[in-house]
């Protein structure tokens, strides 16, 4: 893989319960909503919830990244990444907060994408609560 090794940890406060955050990060239909404008291709869905070992792709323009669910619990999820990013993306959460840890080799500015993802998740959860 070409690029540079990058790592970033970001944690933000979100006005949402741990259960709401978990659902947004582990249920395919919710992931697709808040990750827009990224397009998710999730196959082999036996249910809406992601499962360990499941592989899916995200695409933003010409950039495609494969995600494999490595760990999944009520407090976190970890994806192994390949393609445009070789590394991992780990999410942890609790009542009122979410943390994203991203490490990998890529030509892309990973921290920028990570920040945008956290802000989209926060906005999605705020909008979901107000409706």
N, C-alpha and C positions, 0 to 999 in steps of 0.2 A: 504494500500500500504506500502510495506517495502522500506526502504531507508532513505535518509536524505533530508531535505528541502534545496534547492539550488536556487540561483537567480543570474542572470548575465545580464548586459547591455553592448552591444558592438556596436560601430558605426565606420564605415569606409567610406573613400572616394572611389567613383567609377566613372570612366569616362563614364557616361551614363546619359541620360535624365531621369526625373521622369517617363515619359511614358514607357520607355524601362524597367526600374526597376519594375514598376507596372505590366507590361505584364509578366515578368519573375516570379513574385510572385503570380499572380492571374489566369494565364492561365495553364490549366492542362498539355498540351503538352510541354510547356516550363519548368514547374516544374519537369516533368519527366526527361528532358534532363540534367538540371544542378544539380539535386540532386543525380544523379548516383554516387556511386554504390548502393544507396538506391533504393529499388523497391517500386513504388507507385501503389496502387490498388484503382482506382477512379471509382466508379460506379455511376449510376443515372446521367449521363452527358446529360443534355439537350442542352448544348453548350460547348464550350471550356473553358469559364470563370467560375471560382468557384462562388457559390452563398451562401448566408447566410443560415445556417442550414445543408449544405452539409457535409457529413462524408466521409472520406477516410482513408486508412491505409498506413503507410510507414513501410518498413521492411529492416533491415540490418542484414543479417545472421539470427540468431534465435530471434532477438529483434524486436518486433512489437509495433508500437504506433498508436493509433487511433487519428485522427484530426477532429474536428468539427469546421466549419467556423462560428465564433461568430460575428465578425464585418468585414465589407468590404467597403472600400472607395477608392477614387483616391489617398489618402495619406497613407493608411495603411490597414493591415489585421491582424486579431487576431484569433488564433486557440486554442480551448480548447483541451487539451491532456489527453489521458487515456491509460492504458496498462502499458508499460515500464516506462512511465512518467505520473504522475498525476499533471496537472498544466495547464499552458498556454504558448504560444509562440506568441509574438506580433512583427510585422514588421512595420516600418514606413520609409518613403523615401521622397526624393526631388531630384532636379537636382544635381547630383554629389555626393550623399551620401545615405547610407542606415543604419538603426539602427535596431538591434535585441534585444528584451527583452524576457528573458526566466525565468520562475519561476516554480518550481515543486518539487515533492518528487520522488526520483528515486535512484536506486543503481548505475546508470550510472554516469560518470563524464560529466555533462551537458555542462559545459563551453567548454570542448574539442570538443564535437560534434557541438556546436554553432559556434565556431571559424572555424572549417572545412567547415561548411555550408556557412558562409560568404565568405570564400576564394574561394569556388567552384562557388558561384554566381558571384563574381568579375571576375574570370577567364572566366566564360561563357559569360558574357557581353563584356569583352575585345575581346574574340574570335569572337563573333557575329558582333562586329563593324568592325573588320579587314577583314571580308569576304564580 
